[in-house]
Structures are given as structure tokens and as C-alpha cells.
Amino acid sequence: MSNQPPPLRRSLGVLDGVAIAASSTAATTSIGIGLGVTAGVVGLHLPAIMLLAFLPVLGIAGAYARLNRVEPNAGNGYVWVGRSLSPWLGFLVGWVNIVATVAFLAYTTAVTGSALLQLAGDAGLHRAGGLALDPGSTAQTTAVGIVVLAAVTLTAVTGARTAARLQTGLLVFEYAVLLAFCGYGIAVGPHPLRWEWFDPFALPSPEALAQGLLLSVFCYWGFESAFSVNEEVREPRDAARAGFITLATMLALFLLGSIAFQRVLSEDELVGHGAQGLAFFGDRLADRPLAVLPLVALMFSAVASLQAGVIPTARAMFAMGRDRTLGPVWSRVSPRYGTPAAGTLLIGALAMAVAALSLVIPRLADMIMATVNAVGIVVALSYALTALAAAVRFRGLLRTDRRQGVRAVVLPALSAAALLGLGGYLGWSFLTSADHFALRADNGWFLLLMPLLMIASGCVAAAWAKWGRRSPYFRTGAGTDADADAPELLTTLP
């Protein structure tokens, strides 16, 4: 009898994958909060930075699609990098994606709580049990958000298809509100449309370019969730279709949102409202009750992204548990739902614990800035290593098919080089920007410490997996196949 856990249940189609990936990318949350954070770095050049960031991410998406065609696996980058580059680097890709997602879930938990408290205030509820409700308080927003995270985690246990159906409904409402308000904002905004908004050479400094690009890459982060559930789709190519559809949709929404925000809001207004940016944007365009709709959309987006963050992370840890690089609890499949139920619950619990730890940063805006910068750096590292794995795996195409070789090798390699260079430059600028350490989002040493801790913890976990668990992954770099009886897949295009 095989010692491998049972396979995940195949039940998803293209639209289900799009719903999960789009919810994980959380366009409404990125527009409502990420644009203000990014504008604090690049000023009124949001369209330019979103277009620039899309180029390397598109190269990364091509690498994911090609690797997925020859080796569909819930572990995706963890498996592909381990096979093509090094098991140590492969494990690091899997690990940093996990810790980055847990950090993202913790910050989104607070965002969800903030949106709910803002809605409570709009409904006339300003106090509860003698406590003044403050949507800018990290403590209050985290407490409310943890309740929501617990609920969506339980929903995710029942299966990716159930979650996808819920997320599809939320996405339809979010996008309808975004399109209506952003379209109206572009039409009536008091600030004239300026072509320099699209000029990357007008950015304030090289540091602003590097940090703005990584913040924008963070906004696109999540499209690869379609590949994390590719063992549950009916046809593996559907995962690639879902990933590209999601990415193109995100580009259109980010450009629409950035132009609309800059047409309606001044630079000071855009930067100064942080987690309340989308609500302020709605107030400038409409009267109550219509002005509340963007805030409701933000809440729906945050709830959907919480659930969408739990699902692919549990699948990635399922793949690592299946290879014995993590404990066996992560590879347990529920006989009732056909999902890694225990792992899903543990991911939710870990995110709640990290959300509670974030209370050391009292202001929600500071916590968001610190988290987004840290996650942006480690996501860039993960993307770059996955793209390099594709370039190495398909390098033979440069000899046999020059056109395919450029697409499969050169473009991913250039994308990887760009992201590694940006991450390194930004890390160096953080290091040289301060002369002491402080738990503040404007302290460079603190901003650099967070991604370094994520990476260092991965090295420790990899050492334990290799010598403590004696995982065979570190001998071969190959993960367990998605289907136990499937033959060894070729390392060239089918």
C-alpha cells in the first residue's frame, strides 16, 4: 500500500480558478489601500508604475504556465525550483510564500476589521460597551478581523469549489462598484488627466522606482493561486488560462483605479487616507447611501482575499507535507470534503496568531506599510527563482526552436534579473537609510529586518527538513507527482 496521501478532488473549472486567483489578488483592496501606500513613494505616477510592474510579472506568469504544463503540482514553485535549481532554493520558495501569505492574511484581517468598523460608524454605531470604535486602531480592527478570518477558514475547509462560488458572488459586486465609481471619477474628476502620470522617467528617484515597483508587484501578487489549486482543476491547462485572465483583469482594474484616484484626489489626499482611501474616494463622488458602496466593496474584497489566501497556502503546505519537508499533519486529506482540512485550519490559526502579534505596531497605516514592503521583497525573490527555474528547465529550446526559446528562457530570465535587482537595491536603500533600529514603518532597518527574518527562518526550516525529517526531496529536488501513478514527466514542452 502506498504511503502517499490520497489525491485532492478534481472539481474546478477555469472560472473557479479565476475566482480564486482574482480574490487572492484582491484588486479592490489593492486599489483602496495599496494605491495610497504606493502614491506615498511615487507621487502622481501610479499608472506608470503599474504598467512597469506588469512587464516582469507577465514574464513570471509565462514561466508558471509553461512549468505547469509539464508538471502540475500544488507545490508549484517549491517543486519546480527544487528540481531545476536546488532543493534548498525550492524549499525557500515554498517557505517564503507561506510566511508571506500568513503576513498578508494578518494585515488583511486588520483591513477587514477596519472596513467593518467604518461601516458601523456610517450606520451610526460609534461606541460598543463604552469603547469608542476607531477604524484606525490596530487593536480594534484586528479583533474584529480575526472573527471574520475564523469564519472564512471554516468555509475554506469544505472545499475550493464552495469557496470559489462564494468568491464569484463577491467579485461580481466588487467589480461592478469599482467600474461604476472609477468610471464616474474619471469622467467628473476635478484634476486634469496628465500624460506625465504615465511617464516612468518622471519618477522622483531611483529609490522611488525600486520601492514603487515592488509595491506594485505586491498588488499583482496572487495570480499564481490558480496554479496552487491545479491538482483540483479538471484540466491542468485551465490553471494557466485562469492565471492569465486574472493578470490581465488586474492590470485593467489597477490602471482604471489609479487614473480615477488621481483625477478625483490630490496627492496629499491620496497619500493621507491610507486604509480609509476608498471610503474617502466614495465620499467625494456621491452622497449617502451610495457613497458607502465602495466601502462595502472593500469589505467584500478583504473577506474574499482572506479565504483565497488560506486556500492556496494550505495546498502548498499539503505538497510539502506530502514530500515530508513539513510534518504529516499538512498532508491529511479530509475524506468528507477531499481537501487538506487540518492544514487549512492550522493556516487560519497561524494567521490569527500573527495578526495578534502585529499589535506591537499601534497604527494600522504603519502596520500596512511594514507588511507590504516585507512581502513585496520576498514575493519578488520567489517569483525570480521560479522564473530562473523555467529558464534552466527549457534552455534546450534555444537550440531547437529559437522563437519558443526566447519566450520560455529569455523573457523569464530577464524578469528574474529585474526583480532580483530591484529587491537587492531596495534592501540596500533600507540598510543605508537609518542609523538605529525602531519599530516604525519609516525605519529602514526595521523594514529590512522583516524580509530577512522570513528568509532566515526558511533556512532553519530547510535544515530541519533535510537532517531532522530526512526528506527525500533534498536528495532529488523532485516533489511527489500530482497523480501517484503518473509517469515521469518530460522536461521539454509537450
Steps between C-alpha positions, in 0.01 A plus 500: 500500500629846412604729783396802297188694606195478272485751214295817520156492339488637143192720474605847382463669162658811349251740657552342842875551462446862393279560804762361739793680334314831464386485861855425612630798300225712661481783250255703709723477808808585294326801345343616824815471710798412278463804276532736793806315632662500156416865437692583818809372316448591133264798525256550214657234276283203595405406140867498399612280787209256451587461131870453574436238769272306266788423260713279729187347652384402149833325447453320832148393397640350180751302705225369729285399202775305325618326814143413586453338159776247562459455877168603658549490877343678797851593610572679167807723561621284789504193272620669182788692660605194702524289185669754272721705734546362851287328767613769746381778271182308423419460868574870552250592226233290667582635843509872416170469314348347812632758745423785258142379468463465875627858536260609226211327676591677824500842334182423302335393826554852631383653171179297522443614856566861401241481219243350736560768763469771235169348390387490863581870533307577183203314650518720812678251728798688645532330840467141624498418870643838590783466244533761227527316168805608299559355149861622521580301814702185433367334818132550418528422130702185570250371758207544260695361205601185688134408539453532122819301430373215718174490305659498153752235608216268595340565159830420324510160673191388309682524168645735240187481286277614784741786567517587131122532480498739794789700355334523158201675655721736697712578192199588286386757756852639557579546133159654424560760772860562391408545135210732583687725745834504318331564165299783651811639673692508172209682334441770764825523700623858550867426431596493129638181346875546454723290276786525751299265721605232249864614470737269694787747449314757712519286816661684794812281543652155435397401855141601423511295180629189680263523795206596281559204269514252787189650657327463164624141462340439838171631358519243218601225742241225517440417132706183555234371741343349188803269483480409868165327441604343168466151645133578558422629151350266242766594243849627605509750211200670660731622777713691248192648334367611837837655593529707181136611509547614858820686422350687204194590707718633781698722262180652362356559848821648640534743210135596529529547876825695492374741233169548682666563837736757349214672316294531820755532784802722549833342583467594867149352517613183324796443731336613822195278524668156503256224593210745462601606146221326310235624743629858460497457122135390516407796721647742244289354220160424654264572784378248753398222471671451161832625640514193726511255207882523445552425869271197474699388193823538699357285777391232251844508336677460833274211602552326165878550512513354851336184377699497176822539699420204722418263211824508289722514808340185641552332158867603490554361848310186395763449227785560747346266755458239226878523442575487875666843494224600743314289755238240401212709635523724192441210260186364663205504262148513638307192379179705507610811310808377309700800627800545735262594780745479791755712316235757409398538865864529609572770240205699631622458857855609408367810324294588806807466721710723272214752483506515880879550497456797265355692794855613581446751215213711635404686182330306223667708229849423636424129521378496140811681373738265686317186384467604136870589474611171657265287292596687183867409542446130575237463226747651252757241616252214458389617156859547386610151607199342330574688178865388516382142544299532179798649315723210609240232433419613147847623397520228233237687300757768417668239276191333355242778472636853527158668520375273777839529670468877527157466658590210729855596598596859422185678622483313834873557553465874436200517736697317769800730460278807526330382819823386666665830414207700635485298821873533558502873430203560728657293778821705473304827509322382819834410657659838428193712579520471881762501774294325771221242535140591586164324467369753249403472137733790412806328651710334230662246730159379618372478140807295403485277809155359419586340161838386634325319785263335252794374293713397801214301652472315168866398517449363853183312395681357196786372716250325730319348199826367356669364811215470748219367282742348244272601217579333164428837337849616597657207315313541173342846501188338353166525675240227509304485175147635499378154399689220668477269197596767246822433305799729537426815304738615230700816555417639157182646366237237411 
